[in-house]
């Protein structure tokens, strides 16, 4: 199911996907020596070998974990994380930059960044800032 590709999310498809997230349709993956020992000690575990690379793994029923999950009130404890201020909401050029700032200016000389903060303890740590005025549109794939 394709939900989004740097575009609008189809709410119907998204709700359909969310409905599939339930205890009966879940899998718990553990990868550690302790998890392996625990699985070996469980009489319901089945040792298998992955067909492409020949890696051994154990499958153990998780009925008990699913029962605990269903009885818990955990869905009320789950929430989306706060917005990340470092992820841009838009890739549009800031209007306050002005028309001159919206044009690529590769031919202009590079202006050095401004020193914002210098460590008073150790001169090795310095923080610089420089507004990118050489490229108008971000490029990416």
TASUL-V857278 format. One record per residue. SS is DSSP state (helix for helix, strand for strand, loop for the rest). OMEGA is omega in degrees with one decimal (999 if undefined). D_LAST is the distance of its C-alpha to the last C-alpha in Angstrom with 1 decimal. Layout:
SS_OMEGA_D_LAST, SS_OMEGA_D_LAST
This chain:
loop_-180.0_21.3, loop_-177.6_18.0, loop_-177.0_18.2, loop_174.9_15.0, loop_-177.6_11.4, loop_179.5_10.5, loop_-178.1_13.8, loop_178.0_17.5, loop_175.2_19.1, loop_-174.7_22.0, helix_178.8_24.9, helix_178.4_27.0, helix_-179.8_24.6, helix_179.5_24.1, helix_177.8_27.9, helix_178.5_28.4, helix_-178.9_26.2, helix_178.8_28.0, helix_179.2_31.3, loop_-179.7_30.5, loop_-179.9_30.3, loop_-176.6_34.0, helix_-177.9_36.3, helix_-176.7_37.3, helix_-175.5_33.7, loop_177.6_32.8, loop_176.7_32.5, loop_179.2_33.0, loop_177.2_31.6, loop_-177.2_33.4, loop_178.0_33.0, loop_176.4_35.7, helix_179.7_39.2, helix_178.9_40.9, helix_179.3_39.1, helix_179.3_40.1, helix_178.7_43.7, helix_179.2_43.7, helix_178.5_42.5, helix_-179.3_45.2, helix_-178.8_47.8, loop_-177.5_46.9, loop_179.2_49.1, loop_-179.4_46.6, loop_178.5_43.8, strand_178.9_43.0, strand_-178.7_41.7, strand_177.3_39.3, strand_179.6_37.3, loop_-168.9_33.6, loop_-175.3_33.7, loop_-176.2_30.8, loop_178.1_31.4, loop_-179.0_34.9, loop_178.0_34.2, strand_175.3_37.0, strand_179.6_36.4, strand_172.0_38.7, strand_-179.5_38.5, loop_176.9_40.7, loop_-178.4_41.4, loop_-178.3_40.3, helix_-178.7_42.9, helix_178.6_44.4, helix_179.2_41.1, helix_178.0_40.3, helix_179.0_43.8, helix_-179.9_43.4, helix_-178.9_40.0, helix_-178.9_41.6, helix_-176.6_44.6, loop_178.8_42.7, loop_-171.5_41.7, helix_-177.0_38.3, helix_178.4_36.3, helix_179.7_37.8, loop_-178.1_36.6, loop_176.5_32.9, loop_176.5_30.7, loop_177.9_27.2, loop_176.7_26.3, loop_178.2_26.6, loop_178.3_23.7, loop_-176.1_21.6, loop_-179.8_22.1, loop_176.4_19.3, loop_-177.0_16.6, loop_176.1_16.1, loop_-177.9_17.4, loop_175.7_15.8, loop_176.6_13.3, loop_176.5_16.1, loop_-178.9_18.0, loop_-177.8_21.2, helix_-179.0_24.2, helix_-179.6_26.5, helix_-179.9_24.8, helix_-176.8_26.5, helix_-179.0_25.8, helix_-179.0_26.1, helix_-178.4_23.5, helix_-179.8_20.9, loop_174.7_21.1, loop_-178.1_19.3, loop_-178.0_22.1, loop_-176.9_21.2, loop_-179.6_24.8, loop_176.9_26.3, loop_-179.5_27.6, loop_178.1_25.8, loop_-178.2_27.9, loop_179.9_28.6, loop_177.7_27.7, strand_175.3_30.5, strand_-178.1_32.2, strand_-177.0_32.1, strand_176.4_34.0, strand_-178.4_35.9, loop_178.9_37.5, loop_-178.7_41.2, loop_-174.4_41.9, loop_-176.8_39.8, loop_179.6_38.4, loop_-174.4_35.6, loop_179.2_33.5, strand_178.0_32.2, strand_-179.2_29.6, strand_174.5_28.0, strand_175.1_26.0, loop_176.0_24.6, loop_179.3_22.8, loop_179.0_19.8, loop_-177.7_21.3, loop_-177.6_19.8, loop_-176.1_16.4, loop_-175.4_16.5, loop_175.2_13.0, loop_179.6_10.3, loop_178.7_7.2, loop_179.1_3.8, loop_999_0.0
